[in-house]
């Protein structure tokens, strides 16, 4: 009804017959997506367990493999080890990275590409190309910075950079290393990725790539229409026009999301200045961004090897509210809190 949830995002991405082609009913669609989800989870468990059996990663047993898969595919992030995946073999970290990328994909699109063997649809999808492009560009920037700063060299620099970029952008929250000590540029990239998220129709949180893509196209259209007032230019996605009501909902959600983040950051900064712990502006921004986006780790003491334990009760309640708002995608919660909703 509100056109801001998963169904609306799937419809705006796959309007018309393509949505019907996946399944005529939502129940049937859910069954197909569950099939793919379970198959991918079992595949990750099998690969990681094999690493343990073959001695590639001696710390990886069946329990660890199951825990990693159950935290990867739903982009959850909790793990059996307090240091996350830091102590596990490079091969295991690469496998988890690959499955985090898959978890950030649109599952309806992945179903067509993998189960129905129609990879051409995936290759033509504009959101997927932008999603992978952001991951590659951010990984390259972080790799270069880590290498130049002397933190890591060779494969280790590429692996840790790629792992953390994918983990943060898909809102999984795993860590292969304590990245809070990395250079400022890398931390800025990671904070920016907290606002990106995965694809529409994925398990990831945050704003999501498709909304960024469509907001960008709406802004580009406004610039064109400023120069040419008579211009009629529909916003298209994958070659098809997107409904104007859907565009308004997406723009409204994006600005509401950013507004909630700004308010949350202000409250946390003020409360920390009064009651502690002492936070830098960077840490406060990251703490609210990671909770609103359901990412997991922040910076400073709230980094991947730390926790939010030191915050006051007020800040803890604010973080709890931000996680709730972010997971429910803001607008339904804001609507429920308005007078008009209860009078309707």
N, C-alpha and C positions, 0 to 999 in steps of 0.2 A: 504493500500500500504506500509506503513512504518512498519507494524506489531508491533506496540507499543500501540495501543488503546484497547478499550474494546472488540472488536471482536476478535483480536489476542489473548487476554488473555483468553477469553472464549474458543477459539479453542484449545489453548495449554492445558487448563484444561480438556476439554471434546472433545478430538479428535475423528474423525470417526463417527460412527453411533449414538453416544449419542447426538451429536450436532443436527443431523438430527431428532432425536427422539423428541427433544423439539419443533422444528418447522422447516420446510424446507426453509422458507424465513425469512429474517430479520424483515420484516414488521409484520409477524405473531408472531414472537418471541417478538417483542416490545409490541404487544397487550396483550400477555399473561403476560408479566412482569408488565405492567401497571395494569392489573387486580389484581395481587397479591399486588402491591404497594398500590393501592387505598383501597383494603380490609384491609390491615394492618393499614393504616392511620385511617380508620373508626373505627377499633377495638380499637385503642388507644384512640381516641376521646370518644368512648362510655364508656370505663373503667374509664377514668379520670373524665368525666362528672358525672358518677354514684357516684364516691367518693365525689363530691361536693353535690349532691342531698342527699346522705345518711349521710352527716355530717362527713365523714371520713377525708375530707380535706375541711374545710370551705372556704378557699381562692380559691379553684378550681371551677370556673364557666365554662360555655360552651365556652366563649371567650378564657379563659386561656387554656382549654383543646384542642381547635382547634389550638391555637398558638403553644402549646407544640408539638402536633402531626406534624404540618407543619414544625417544626424545628428539629424534631427527625428523621423522616424517610429519609429526604434528607441530614441528618447529617449537618444541617445548624447551629443550636446553638443559634441564636438570640431569645430573649424571651420578654414578656411584662413587666417584672420586671428587674430593673437595677441590682438586686442582684441575677439574674438568678432564680434557684429553691431553694435557701437557705431557704426561709420563708415558703415553702410548706411542707405538711405532709410527713412523712417517707414513707407511702404507695405509694404516688404519685412518690416519688423519685425512689422507687423500680420498679414501672411500667415503668417509663421512662428509667431506666437502662436496663430492659429487652428488650424494643423496640430498644434501641441503639444497643444492641448486635445483634438483628435481622437485623437492618439497615446495619450493617457491614458484613453481610453474602453475599455470592454469590446469587443473586436473581434467577438465572437460577436453581441453586441447591435447593434453598428454594422452588421454584415452584414445582419441582419434589417431594420434600419431603412432602410438605403441601397440595398442590392442587391435585397432582396425587397420594398422599398417598403411597409414596415409601421411607419411612424413612431409609431403608437399604442403599440407595445410599449416603445419608448424613453421615451415620455412617462410611462408608468406605472411605469417602473423606479425603485425606491427608491434604489438606489446611485447612479444617474445624477443624480437630483435632489439628493442630498447632495453629490456631486462638484461639480456646477455651483454649488450654494449656497455651498460652502466657497470656491471660486474667486472668486465674485462678492463675498462678504463680505470676504475677505482683500484683494482688489483695491481695494475701497472704502476700507478702513482705511488701506492704504498710500498711496493717492491723496490722501486727506484730509491725512495727516501730511506728505507731500511738499509739497503745496500750502501748508499752514499754515506749514511751516518755510522756505518760500521757495526750495526747490530747483528746482521746475518749476511752470509755470502751464499751465492749459488742457489742450489735447490732449496735450502732452508729459508732463504729470503722469500722466494716465490711461494713456497708452501705456507709459511706463517701469514704472509700478506693476503694470499688468496683465501685461506681458511677464515681469517677474521673478517675480511670484507664480505664473504658469503654468509658467515654466521650472523653478522650484524644486520645486513640488508634483508635477509630472509627472516629476521627476528627470532632466530633459533637460540642464540645466546651462548653457544659453546665457546670454549677458548682453547687454543693450542699453546698459549703463552700468556704471561701477565702483560698485556699491551699498554697498561697505564704509564709505563716508563718510556714508551716510544716517543719520537719527535712530535712537535706540535702539529705539523702538517698532517701526519698520519691520523692523529686524534681528531682533527677537524674533518677529515674525510669520513671517519667512522661515525662521528656525530651526525654529519649530513645524511649518511646512509640510514640512520635511524628514522628519518622522515620519508624514506623511499618505500621500503617494504617490498614484498614479492608481487606476483601477478594477481589479478582478479581471479577468484575461483581457486585460490591456493589456501594453505593453512596459515600463511604468514599474516602478521598484523600490520600496523602503521597505515599510511595513506594508500599505498599500492601504486604500482607503476602505471596502470591504465588511467587512473585519475590524473597523475602528473602529465601523461601524454595528452589527454583531452583538455585539461586546463591550459596547457601550452598552446594547443590549437585554437582554443577559444580566444586567448590573448592575441594570437597572430591574426585571427579574423577581425578582432576589434581594431588592430592597427591598420589592416587593409581597408576596413570600412571607414576609418577616420580619413584616410586619403581619398577614398572613393565612396561617398555616402550612398550612391545608388546601387552599390554592389550587393548582390544577393549570393551569399556563399555558405552553404551548409557545411558543418563540421563532419568530416568523414572518418570512419575507422574501418580499416581493412576494405576500403573502397565503398563502404556503405554509409549513408547519412545517419547521424546519431540524433535521436529525438531531442528537441530543445528542452523538454522538461527534465530529461535525464541529465543534460549538460548543466542546467541550473542546480539540480540536486548535487552534482559532483563538485561544482564550484562552491556551493554553500557548505558542503561537508569539509572541503579543504580549508576554507577560511575559518570555519568553526573549530576545526582540529588545531590549527595554528593559534587561534585565540585562546583555547583552553590551555595549550602548552605555555603561552606567555603568562597567563594568570597563574598557573601552577608554579612556574618558575619564580614569579614574584613572591608568592606566599612562602615557598621553600627558602628563598634567599632571606626574607625578612625573619622568618622563624629561626633559621640557623644563626643569624646574627644575634638574636636575643637568647636562644636556649642552647645553641650549638647543635651539631659540630660545626666548626668553622669551615666554610666552603668557599672555593674560588668561583668566579663567575662561570668558568668552564665546567666545573663539577656540578653546579646547580643546573645549568642548561642540560648537561648529559643525564642527570638523575631524573629530571622530569620527562625528557625525550624518551629515555629507555623505558620508563614505566607506562607512559601514555601509548607508546608503540608496542608494548609487551615484548620488548627486546630481551631484557634481563640485566646484563652488566652495565654499569656506568663507568665513571672515572674516579680517580683518587681512591679513598677507602671503600667506595662502592664499586670498584672494578671487578673483573672476573674472578679474582681470588679473594675478594672481600665480601662485604654484605651491607645492608641498610640498617643494621642493628643499632647504630649509634644515634639515630635520629630521634627526635622527640615524638610524643604521642600524636601531636597535631600534624607533624610532617608525615608520620606513618599513615595517618588517616587520609591525608592528601594524596600520597602515593597510591594507596588502596583505591581511592576514588578515580584517580587517573587510569589505573589499570582497568578498572571496570568500564569507564567511559571509552577507552581505546578499544577494548574487546567488543563492545556493543556498537562501535562506530558512531559515537557521540550524538547524532541527531535523534535517534529514538529516545535516549535518556533526556536530552534537552526538551524534547516535545512533551514527554510525560510530566515534566516539571513546570509546564506553562498552564495558565488558567484556561486558555481556550480548549485544551485537550479534555479537561474534566467537564467543561460546559457542553462539549459536542455530544 
